[in-house]
Amino acid sequence: MREKVEEAIATIRPALQADGGDIEVIDVQDDGVVTVRLLGACGHCPMSTLTLKRGVEVALKQRVPEVSEVVAI
């Protein structure tokens, strides 16, 4: 599943990079929880929670149905 998650992240990464940010996959658990680290501007943005839940999580769930949740560290 990690490979699918990495591929999905690669498709949304350009949008984050356009705003000066990036994303790194830290862990993909068997129960579908994906842990990521938001980098650059995304790491300090007050809207990062919204980006994570309504952007990254939604996109990952659409592309990788096994994903149950995305959390940031």
C-alpha positions in Angstrom: 0.0 0.0 0.0 2.9 2.4 0.7 3.8 2.4 -3.0 0.2 3.4 -3.9 0.3 6.2 -1.3 3.6 7.5 -2.6 2.2 7.5 -6.2 -0.9 9.4 -5.0 1.2 11.9 -3.1 3.3 12.5 -6.2 0.1 13.6 -8.0 -0.8 16.2 -5.4 2.7 17.4 -4.5 2.9 20.0 -7.4 -0.1 21.9 -5.9 1.6 22.1 -2.5 4.9 23.1 -4.1 3.2 25.8 -6.0 2.4 27.4 -2.6 5.9 27.0 -1.3 5.3 23.7 0.6 5.8 20.0 0.3 4.8 16.7 1.9 6.7 13.7 3.1 5.2 10.3 3.8 6.5 9.1 7.2 4.5 5.9 7.7 1.7 3.8 6.2 0.1 1.5 8.7 -1.7 -1.7 7.9 -5.0 -0.2 9.3 -4.8 2.5 6.6 -3.5 5.4 8.7 -1.0 7.4 6.8 1.4 9.7 8.7 2.9 12.6 6.8 5.0 15.7 7.5 4.0 19.0 5.9 7.1 20.9 4.9 8.0 24.5 3.9 5.1 27.0 3.9 2.6 24.1 4.5 4.3 23.3 7.8 3.6 26.7 9.3 0.4 27.7 7.5 -2.6 28.3 9.7 -4.7 26.5 7.0 -2.5 23.4 7.1 -5.2 21.3 8.9 -7.7 22.2 6.2 -5.1 21.3 3.5 -4.4 18.0 5.2 -8.0 16.9 5.8 -9.9 18.3 2.8 -7.0 18.2 0.3 -4.5 15.5 1.0 -6.8 13.0 2.9 -9.6 13.3 0.3 -7.2 12.9 -2.6 -5.5 9.9 -1.0 -8.8 8.2 -0.2 -9.9 8.6 -3.8 -6.8 7.1 -5.2 -6.1 4.5 -2.5 -9.3 3.3 -0.9 -7.4 1.4 1.8 -6.5 4.7 3.4 -8.6 5.3 6.4 -7.0 8.6 7.8 -4.2 10.9 7.2 -2.4 12.5 10.2 0.4 15.0 10.3 3.3 15.1 12.7 
